[in-house]
Amino acid sequence: MDTPAPAPADHPPPTTDTLADLPVEAFVLGWRILTGEPPAVLLGSRTAMIALLVACAPVVPLTPADPVWDAPLRGDGTQL
């Protein structure tokens, strides 16, 4: 399990802004899928729009699930 992490040369970062290359219709469609409505305004930078969307999104509290192995089983002497 002593495998080294991949070097940046293995996966170089893209040289262009992928969001900027996206057609307006596709960006608006993706925005609508995420938020349920089209964007009210289009900023000059789509990256800034996504950053604003992430900054304004409420944080959902993480509630851990009840472990199944702690649930009482029928017939093991416990009452349900």
N, CA, C and O of each residue as an XYZ file, in Angstrom:
320
protein
N       0.809     -1.186      0.000
C       0.000      0.000      0.000
C       0.858      1.257      0.000
O       0.352      2.346      0.272
N       2.124      1.129     -0.295
C       3.009      2.285     -0.329
C       3.110      2.840     -1.739
O       4.210      3.051     -2.250
N       1.975      3.077     -2.364
C       2.003      3.642     -3.704
C       2.086      5.159     -3.595
O       1.351      5.766     -2.817
N       2.962      5.764     -4.358
C       3.100      7.221     -4.291
C       1.894      7.915     -4.919
O       1.211      7.363     -5.782
N       1.663      9.111     -4.470
C       0.591      9.922     -5.044
C       0.977     10.311     -6.470
O       2.158     10.503     -6.762
N      -0.011     10.428     -7.358
C       0.333     10.797     -8.739
C       0.943     12.191     -8.798
O       0.508     13.115     -8.111
N       1.940     12.308     -9.621
C       2.621     13.590     -9.790
C       1.760     14.522    -10.629
O       0.951     14.055    -11.430
N       1.921     15.839    -10.457
C       1.152     16.779    -11.278
C       1.355     16.573    -12.768
O       0.474     16.893    -13.566
N       2.501     16.046    -13.147
C       2.754     15.821    -14.564
C       1.855     14.717    -15.108
O       1.584     14.675    -16.308
N       1.382     13.804    -14.220
C       0.512     12.729    -14.669
C      -0.860     13.260    -15.076
O      -1.466     12.763    -16.025
N      -1.341     14.257    -14.366
C      -2.648     14.856    -14.645
C      -2.497     16.371    -14.610
O      -2.856     16.998    -13.613
N      -1.977     16.973    -15.673
C      -1.784     18.426    -15.652
C      -3.124     19.150    -15.607
O      -4.106     18.669    -16.172
N      -3.174     20.294    -14.946
C      -4.425     21.055    -14.911
C      -4.775     21.555    -16.305
O      -3.884     21.802    -17.118
N      -6.065     21.705    -16.585
C      -6.448     22.191    -17.912
C      -5.912     23.608    -18.139
O      -5.831     24.413    -17.212
N      -5.558     23.885    -19.366
C      -4.997     25.195    -19.684
C      -6.090     26.228    -19.964
O      -5.832     27.431    -19.920
N      -7.295     25.769    -20.248
C      -8.381     26.703    -20.522
C      -9.447     26.567    -19.440
O      -9.501     25.567    -18.724
N     -10.287     27.582    -19.336
C     -11.375     27.553    -18.377
C     -12.532     26.779    -18.993
O     -13.154     27.235    -19.953
N     -12.815     25.606    -18.435
C     -13.855     24.745    -18.987
C     -15.215     25.419    -18.938
O     -16.006     25.280    -19.870
N     -15.501     26.153    -17.855
C     -16.787     26.845    -17.768
C     -16.920     27.926    -18.827
O     -18.012     28.151    -19.349
N     -15.826     28.596    -19.147
C     -15.868     29.648    -20.157
C     -16.109     29.069    -21.551
O     -16.700     29.724    -22.409
N     -15.649     27.844    -21.768
C     -15.830     27.203    -23.072
C     -17.232     26.619    -23.247
O     -17.619     26.275    -24.364
N     -17.987     26.505    -22.171
C     -19.325     25.918    -22.203
C     -20.296     26.889    -22.881
O     -20.292     28.077    -22.561
N     -21.122     26.409    -23.806
C     -22.118     27.309    -24.416
C     -23.071     27.854    -23.353
O     -23.328     27.195    -22.346
N     -23.593     29.061    -23.583
C     -24.476     29.715    -22.620
C     -25.678     28.836    -22.313
O     -26.075     28.716    -21.154
N     -26.262     28.221    -23.334
C     -27.452     27.388    -23.132
C     -27.145     26.219    -22.199
O     -27.955     25.891    -21.332
N     -25.990     25.591    -22.368
C     -25.614     24.455    -21.526
C     -25.355     24.909    -20.090
O     -25.725     24.212    -19.146
N     -24.720     26.076    -19.918
C     -24.472     26.591    -18.575
C     -25.781     26.906    -17.860
O     -25.948     26.564    -16.689
N     -26.717     27.562    -18.565
C     -28.011     27.905    -17.967
C     -28.790     26.630    -17.641
O     -29.442     26.561    -16.599
N     -28.734     25.631    -18.503
C     -29.413     24.367    -18.239
C     -28.836     23.698    -16.990
O     -29.592     23.217    -16.146
N     -27.513     23.662    -16.863
C     -26.880     23.093    -15.681
C     -27.237     23.857    -14.416
O     -27.477     23.264    -13.365
N     -27.269     25.173    -14.529
C     -27.651     26.015    -13.385
C     -29.082     25.693    -12.961
O     -29.380     25.565    -11.774
N     -29.957     25.565    -13.952
C     -31.369     25.266    -13.669
C     -31.510     23.890    -13.022
O     -32.354     23.711    -12.145
N     -30.713     22.934    -13.431
C     -30.761     21.602    -12.825
C     -30.333     21.679    -11.361
O     -30.919     21.012    -10.508
N     -29.316     22.486    -11.068
C     -28.823     22.604     -9.691
C     -29.760     23.391     -8.789
O     -29.972     23.011     -7.638
N     -30.325     24.487     -9.298
C     -31.081     25.395     -8.438
C     -32.584     25.331     -8.642
O     -33.338     25.782     -7.780
N     -33.038     24.781     -9.760
C     -34.459     24.736    -10.038
C     -34.970     25.941    -10.798
O     -36.144     25.985    -11.166
N     -34.122     26.909    -11.039
C     -34.523     28.104    -11.797
C     -33.304     28.640    -12.542
O     -32.171     28.361    -12.150
N     -33.522     29.407    -13.616
C     -32.383     29.954    -14.351
C     -31.706     31.056    -13.538
O     -32.308     31.599    -12.613
N     -30.467     31.388    -13.874
C     -29.797     32.461    -13.145
C     -30.484     33.804    -13.408
O     -30.934     34.079    -14.521
N     -30.556     34.629    -12.371
C     -31.184     35.948    -12.526
C     -30.340     36.851    -13.413
O     -30.875     37.601    -14.231
N     -29.020     36.780    -13.253
C     -28.090     37.542    -14.086
C     -26.929     36.638    -14.441
O     -26.634     35.674    -13.735
N     -26.279     36.958    -15.537
C     -25.064     36.253    -15.918
C     -23.889     37.182    -15.657
O     -23.790     38.246    -16.270
N     -23.009     36.794    -14.763
C     -21.814     37.585    -14.484
C     -20.807     37.386    -15.602
O     -20.970     36.501    -16.442
N     -19.784     38.197    -15.612
C     -18.746     38.076    -16.629
C     -17.942     36.799    -16.485
O     -17.407     36.293    -17.471
N     -17.847     36.272    -15.285
C     -17.085     35.048    -15.030
C     -18.037     33.965    -14.518
O     -18.696     34.132    -13.492
N     -18.092     32.883    -15.237
C     -18.935     31.768    -14.790
C     -18.349     31.104    -13.563
O     -19.086     30.566    -12.736
N     -17.042     31.134    -13.433
C     -16.403     30.597    -12.238
C     -16.839     31.392    -11.019
O     -17.069     30.814     -9.957
N     -16.957     32.714    -11.154
C     -17.436     33.551    -10.057
C     -18.888     33.239     -9.738
O     -19.289     33.296     -8.575
N     -19.682     32.911    -10.751
C     -21.075     32.552    -10.511
C     -21.181     31.263     -9.706
O     -21.985     31.172     -8.778
N     -20.380     30.278    -10.055
C     -20.387     29.012     -9.311
C     -19.883     29.242     -7.891
O     -20.430     28.678     -6.943
N     -18.846     30.066     -7.733
C     -18.336     30.366     -6.392
C     -19.405     31.061     -5.554
O     -19.544     30.772     -4.365
N     -20.155     31.969     -6.161
C     -21.242     32.655     -5.454
C     -22.352     31.676     -5.077
O     -22.907     31.757     -3.981
N     -22.673     30.762     -5.973
C     -23.685     29.748     -5.690
C     -23.264     28.870     -4.513
O     -24.075     28.580     -3.633
N     -22.019     28.455     -4.496
C     -21.518     27.612     -3.406
C     -21.491     28.396     -2.102
O     -21.831     27.853     -1.051
N     -21.095     29.657     -2.152
C     -21.016     30.468     -0.939
C     -22.401     30.735     -0.354
O     -22.540     30.872      0.861
N     -23.420     30.811     -1.199
C     -24.775     31.115     -0.729
C     -25.587     29.874     -0.366
O     -26.664     29.988      0.218
N     -25.084     28.701     -0.705
C     -25.831     27.479     -0.422
C     -25.778     27.182      1.076
O     -24.712     27.267      1.686
N     -26.919     26.836      1.672
C     -26.904     26.515      3.103
C     -26.172     25.204      3.358
O     -26.174     24.293      2.529
N     -25.553     25.137      4.516
C     -24.838     23.927      4.901
C     -25.846     22.964      5.523
O     -26.549     23.314      6.471
N     -25.907     21.782      4.993
C     -26.825     20.773      5.512
C     -26.130     20.043      6.650
O     -25.029     19.526      6.459
N     -26.746     19.986      7.836
C     -26.096     19.291      8.942
C     -26.009     17.800      8.670
O     -26.932     17.195      8.126
N     -24.910     17.235      9.050
C     -24.674     15.806      8.855
C     -25.158     15.063     10.089
O     -24.626     15.246     11.184
N     -26.151     14.240      9.910
C     -26.625     13.406     11.006
C     -26.226     11.972     10.693
O     -26.649     11.412      9.681
N     -25.420     11.383     11.553
C     -24.978     10.015     11.267
C     -26.160      9.050     11.305
O     -27.081      9.199     12.107
N     -26.110      8.089     10.444
C     -27.161      7.077     10.391
C     -27.036      6.142     11.590
O     -25.945      5.932     12.119
N     -28.160      5.591     12.004
C     -28.136      4.603     13.076
C     -27.500      3.329     12.544
O     -27.926      2.803     11.515
N     -26.486      2.830     13.236
C     -25.856      1.597     12.754
C     -26.825      0.417     12.847
O     -27.517      0.253     13.852
N     -26.867     -0.375     11.829
C     -27.761     -1.516     11.768
C     -27.374     -2.553     12.816
O     -28.242     -3.215     13.387
N     -26.089     -2.695     13.069
C     -25.654     -3.732     14.000
C     -26.052     -3.436     15.449
O     -25.983     -4.335     16.288
N     -26.461     -2.218     15.766
C     -26.918     -1.897     17.115
C     -28.423     -2.090     17.283
O     -28.929     -2.013     18.402
N     -29.132     -2.334     16.210
C     -30.579     -2.509     16.300
C     -30.892     -3.873     16.908
O     -30.267     -4.868     16.542
N     -31.857     -3.932     17.837
C     -32.193     -5.240     18.429
C     -32.869     -6.144     17.390
O     -33.610     -5.677     16.525
N     -32.602     -7.405     17.497
C     -33.182     -8.389     16.594
C     -34.340     -9.083     17.299
O     -34.333     -9.223     18.522
N     -35.328     -9.517     16.536
C     -36.443    -10.252     17.114
C     -35.938    -11.625     17.592
O     -35.180    -12.307     16.902
N     -36.380    -11.995     18.776
C     -36.030    -13.305     19.296
C     -34.699    -13.383     19.996
O     -34.271    -14.476     20.366
N     -34.015    -12.244     20.198
C     -32.736    -12.294     20.898
C     -32.883    -11.950     22.374
O     -31.890    -11.685     23.052
N     -34.141    -11.954     22.885
C     -34.358    -11.682     24.284
C     -34.663    -10.234     24.603
O     -34.963     -9.900     25.749
N     -34.589     -9.359     23.590
C     -34.913     -7.956     23.824
C     -36.342     -7.694     23.402
O     -36.892     -8.393     22.551
N     -36.931     -6.688     23.999
C     -38.292     -6.331     23.613
C     -38.236     -5.186     22.606
O     -37.435     -4.262     22.745
N     -39.073     -5.257     21.618
C     -39.142     -4.196     20.607
C     -40.288     -3.297     20.862
O     -40.505     -2.345     20.112
